[in-house]
Amino acid sequence: MKPVWTLSRKIGLLAMVVSSLVVLIASLLSAFAQYKSAMEQMDQQLNVLSKVTAFNIASSSMFADERAATNVLKALSVDSSIISARLMTANRNKLASYHRGSAGVAGSIKNLATEVLWLEEPVGNLYLEVDTSALREKLYRQIELTLAMALVALFVIGFFVQWFTNVMTLPLRKLSEVADQVGAKNDYGARAPITDGRDEVYQLAFSFNTMLDRIQLQDVELRRQQQVLAQEVVDRTSALREKTALLLEVHHRVKNNLQVITSLLRMETSRSEHQPTKAVLKDMQGRIRSMALLHETIYRKGTFAAIDLGSYIGQIASESLKTLLIGAGTVSLRLDFGAVQVGLDQATPCGMLVTELLANCLKHGFPEGRTGEISISLALLKKTNIWRLRVSDNGIGLPADFEARRQRSLGLQLVGDLAAQMSGALHIESGSRAVFTVDFTVDEPKPLVITLGGLAP
């Protein structure tokens, strides 16, 4: 479980980080200043020593007195930091040298070169090798002492920061506890404690309590309105169920009435001996059957606003083929439908259109018991929002005088009108196959609005 970063912890951590950085930077700056000052002081002292020695040895260098020069160099042994010294003549020859005998620590050796002058004329050069390790160790001890004091200061500062943070954030923590109680338990009767001082925390707690007073009053009112709305939902739900049941019963009865009409037309068809009359009655049966099937589908699905067009067309095609086909198995049916939801305004003319085209294919494409296949497909055209309904057969094809017959055919005229009602257009292709296509756009299904109890929808 991750630790909870409360406000007091954040403030305490921020104060600790800031104070630690301040103390650490101040300590480092102090140590660096001490180190720099000591190094400058050491360089100054070594330069003075080097110049004094060069002055004392100038005469020895001028007259090439090796013995006197050696004695001057040996006098440097009183300074334990001098490791070695060499006196070089103006011709770069060594005149005298001194070596203490112990090598300095690597990295702590400092080399000094000073020009030896006699009457302001250069007569040689003095080279000193100085060991600064002792001075460095002293400086390091001073830096360690400074850092130790900084750590102690950080500990003391951290203690006072924690104490001050706890005191400062106590009212805020109390306020947070009350807010948690209100949020977790919806206890709008809880109140934050008010501090004595009129500071920002006092104003925050006072405003919070005032807000809780208003929320408590609103909560009481909302609970009352919630009860009223809950009862209204129950009443409207009950009324909606009654209306839905009534609509289903209406569709069921319409379907039954259409089936009665279909039966009456079937009886008249069987009684009539006039072939044109029988053909008209049979066509009427197919058209009424498509409408009855739509109402039956609505009754079974229990939905009024939209219907699956592919499933609906498939049922109509199958039922119509069974009714219109005289010889069993002579003509087969191939169906290929995409899934699309349409409203009743488009489903009704589409069902009648498929019935008319299917009857036309059976009547003119397969005369005298001819076998074959009728294909019906519904698909969305690529990269468009246009759907294509396609009905075709592999029968004898369209006759040469099809256009003249089309003008006189009530069924084909009706197909054109039904395609227009679907917001589409009818296209007929002639050739070895009779192909009828209707390209249409799907209208948004209109929602079914039911007025309950005389109230506005």
N, C-alpha and C positions, 0 to 999 in steps of 0.2 A: 504493500500500500504506500503510495506516494505521500510525503509529508505535506501538511497543509501550511501554506505560507500566509500566515495571518498578517494583519497590518502592523502589529507590534514587532513581529519578527522582521518584516521588511524594513521598518524604520530603524530597528536596532542594527540590522545588517548594513544598511546604508550608512548609518553613523559610524559603525566600526570600520567599514571600508574607507570612508573619507578620513577619519582620524588616523587610521593606520597609514594611509598614503601620506598624510601630512607629516606624521612623526618620522616615517621612513625616509621621506625626501629631505626633511630637515636634518636627520642624522647623517644621511649620505653627503649632503652639502657641507655639513660641519666637518665630517671626516676628510672629505676632499680638500676643504680649505686648510685644515691642519696639515695634511700631507703636502700640499702645494707650498704652504708657508715654510714648512721644515726643509723641503727640498731647495727652495730659494735661499734660505738661510745657510744651508750646507754649501751650496754653490758659491755663495758670497764669501764664506769663510775660506773655502779651498782656493778661490781666486786670490784672496789677500795673502794666504800662505805661499801660493805659487809666485806671486809678484815679489814678496819679501825675500824668498829664497833666491829668485832670479837676480835681485838687486845685490844680495850678499855674495853671490858667486860670479858677479860680472867681472871683477878684477882677475879672478883665477882663470876665467875663460879667455880674457883679453891676453894674458901673458902665458897661457897654456900651462898653468900651474896645476898639475894633476893632483898632487898631494893636498893642496889647499882646497881644491874643489871637492875632493873626496871627503874631507873633514866637514865641509859645509853640508854635504848631502847626508852624512851620518847623523848630523844634528837633527834630521827629520825623524829619527827613531823615537823621539819623545811623543810623537803622534802615532798611536797604534793603528790608525786607519790608513797610513801611508804604507803601501806594499813595496813599491820600488820607485827609484828615481834615476834618470839618465841625463847627462849633460853632453850635448852635441855641439861641436864647433861650427863655425860658419861654413866649413868645408864638408859638413855632414859626417865628421869623424867623431867617435865617442871619446870624450876626454875623461869622464869619471862616471861612476854608477853606484847605486846603493840598492840592496835587496834585503828585505826583512827576513826572508826564509820561509814564510808560510803563505800559501796561495789563498786568494779570496774566494768567496762563494761565487759560483758561476751565475751570471746575470746581475751581480751586485758590484761589478768593477766599473769604475769611472776613470777615464783617461783625460789628463789635462796637459796642454802644450802652451808654454809661455816663452815669448821671445826675450833673450838676454841682451840688454843694451849697456854700452859703455860710452859715456859722453854722447848719448842719444844716437849711437851707431850700433847696429846689430852685430854681435860678436858670437852668437850661438843660440841654441834653443834648449829649454829645460822641459823634460817630459816626466810627469808624475802619474803613478798608477794608484788609485785610491779605492779602498774597500768600504762600501756604504752599507754593508749587511747589518751592522750593529744599529745604525740609525733607522734602517728600514724595520728591523724587529721592534724597535721602540715605538715607531709610528704604528705598526700593526697592533701592538698591545693597546695603544691609545684608541685606535679604531674599534677594537673588540670591546673595550670598556664603554665606548660611546654607544655601540649597538646594544650592549647588554642593558644600559640605562634606557635605551629606546624601547626595548621589550618590556621592561618593568613599567614604563610610562604607558605602553599600550594596554597592559593588563589592568592598570588602575583606571584608564580611560574607558575600557570595555565594561568594567564593573559599574561605573557611574552612568554610562550610556544605557545599559540594561535597566538600571533602577529608574532612570529618568523616562525611558520608553514605557515601562510598565505603568508608571504614574500618569503619564500623558495619555496613554491609549486606554486606560481603564474605562472611562465613560463610553468610548467608542465600542469597546468589547461588550459592555452591557447593552448598548443599543443594537449591536449585531445579534446578541442572544434573543432579544425581543423580536427582531425582524425574522429570525429563524423560527421562532415560535409561531409567529403570525403566518409565515409561508408554509410551514409543515402541518399545522393543525387548524389553520383558518381561524385562529383565536384573535378576533378583532377587538376583544376586550383588554388585551395586554397593553401595557404602557411602559415607555422607557423612563428610567429614573432621571429626574431633573437635578443638575448640579447647582451649587450655590452661586458660583460666579456667572456673570452675564457675558460669557465669552462665546466663541463660535460654536463650541460643543453644546452649550446651553440652547442657543438658537436652533441648532440641528435637532436636538431632542424635543424641543417645544414644537417645532414644525412637524416632526414625525408624529407626535401624539395628536396634533391637530388633524393631520391627514388620516390617522386611524379613526378619529371621531367621525369624519365624513364618510370614510369607507364603511364603517359599521352601520351608519344610517342607510347608505346605499345598498349594503348587503341585505338588510332587512327588507327594503323595498324590492330588490331583485328576487329574493326568495318568494315574496308574495306574488310578483308577476310570473315567476317560474311556475308556481302552482296553477295560476290562471291559464298560462300557455299550455301546460301539460294536460289540463282538462280539455282545452280547446282542441289539442292534437288528438286526444282520444275521441272526441265528438266527430271531428272531421275525418279521422281514419275510419270510424264506423260508417259515416255517410259515404265515404269513397268506396268502401267495400260494397255497400248496397248499390251504388251507381255502376261499379264494375260488373257486379253480378247481373244487373239489369242490362248493360250493354252486351255482355256475353249471351244473355238470353235472347236479346234482339237479334244478334247475328245468327244464333242457332235457329230461331224461328224463320228468319229470312232465308237461310239455307234450306230449311224444310219446305218453305213455300215455293222456292225456286225448283226444288226437286219435284214437288207436286205438279208445277207447271210443266216441267220436263216430261213427267209421266203422262200428263194429258196430251202433250204434243206427240209423244210416242204412240199413244193410242190412236190419235187422229191420223198419224202417218200410216199405221197398219191398216186402218179402215179405208184410207183414200186409195183409189185406183188410178188417179191422175199423177203421172210420174213427175212433172214439174212441181206440182203441189207437194208431193212427198219429199222432193229434194229440198224445197224451201223449208218445210217443217223440220227436216233433219238438220239443216244448217242452223235453224233457230235453237234446236236442242243443244248443239255444241256451244253456241254462244251463251246460252243460259247456264249450261253446265260449268263453263269457266267462271262465271260470277258466283255460282253456288259453291264451287271449290274454294274460291277466295274467302268467302264467309266461313266455310268449314275450317280452313287453315287458321283464321283469326280466332275462332272458337276454341280450337285445340291448343294453340300457343298461348292464348290469353293476352296477347299484345295487340294494341290498336294503332299505334303511331307508325310502325314500320314492319316490313315483311321481307324475308329472304327471297329475292326475285328468282334466283337459280333454282331453289328447291320448289318454288311455286310453279315455274314453267315446266320443270320435270314431271310434277304430278299431273299437270294439265295434258302434257304431251302423251304420257303413258295412258291416262284414262281415255283421251280422245282416240288414240290408236286402237285400243281395245273395242271401242264403240263403232268406229268407222270402218275398221278392217273387216272385210267379208271372209276371206280365206285365211285361216290361222297360219302364221309363220311365213306368209308370202312377202311381207315387207318388214324389215327390222328397223330399229330406232337406235341411233347413236347420239348420246348426250354428253356435252362438255360445258360446264357452267363455272364461272367465277363467283366468288362470294361478294354480294352487294346488297345493301339494305335500301329499300325504296318505300315511299309512302303509298297509301291506298290510291291516290290520284294517278300514279303511274302504274301500279300493279294491275289495276282493273283493265285499262286498255291494252296492256301488254299481254295479259292472259287471253283476251278475245282475239288479239292479233295473231298469237301463236296458233290458236284453234282454227282461224280462217286459213292461215298458210298451210297448216298440216292437212286440212280437208282438201285444199287446192292441190297439194302434192299427190295425195292419194287418188283424187278424182281424175286429174289430167296427166300425171306422170306415170302411173302404173295401170293402164287400162287392161281389161280382159284378163285379170289374174296375173299380171306381170310381176315378177319378184324384183327386189332391190332394197335400197337402204335410204332412209331419211336421216339427215344430220342436223342437229340443233345445237348451237354453241352461243355462249355469252362470255365475252372477254373485254378487258380494258385495253384500249390501244396504247402502244408504247409512247411514253413522254407526253401524254395528254390526259385529260379528265373525261374523255369520251368513251362510252361503252358501245360495243357492237353486238347486236343480236343477229345471228346468221342462221337461216333455214335453207337447206339445199337437199336435192335428191339426185340419184343417178338413173332416173327414169328416161323417158323418151325425149325430155327437153321441152322447151317452149315452142309452140307452133309458129309458123311464119307470120300468121296474121294475129299475133298475140296483142299487139298494140290496139288493133281494132276491137278485139274481144275485151280488152281491158276497159275500154270506155263504156262497154255495155254491161260489164260484170259488177254486180252489186257487192260481191265479196271483196274484190280487189279495190273498189272505191272505198269500202269500209276500212280495209287495211291501211290505205293512205291516210284516212281521217284518224284512225287509231294511232298511227305513228306520229302524227302532228300532236295528238293529245299527250303523247309521251315526251314531248319536247324534242322530237327527232325527225328524221327524214328517211323515206323509203327509197331503196335503190334495187333495181332488178337487172340481173346479168343473164344474157342468153348464151347458149352454146350447148355443149354435150350434157351439161348439168343445169338444172334450173336453180338459180341462187337468188334468194331474197335477203337483203341486209337492211337493218335499221340502225343508224348511228344516232345516239341520244346522250344527253347529259343527265346525270342523276340529280334531281332536285332534293334539297334538304327536307327530310320528312317533317311534316308539320306536327307540333306537339298537340296531343288531344287535351282540350280544355274542358274541365267539368266544373260547373257551378254548384257549390254545396250550400244547401240551406238558404238560398237566395242571396248569398254573399258574392261580391265581385271576384272574378278569378284573379 
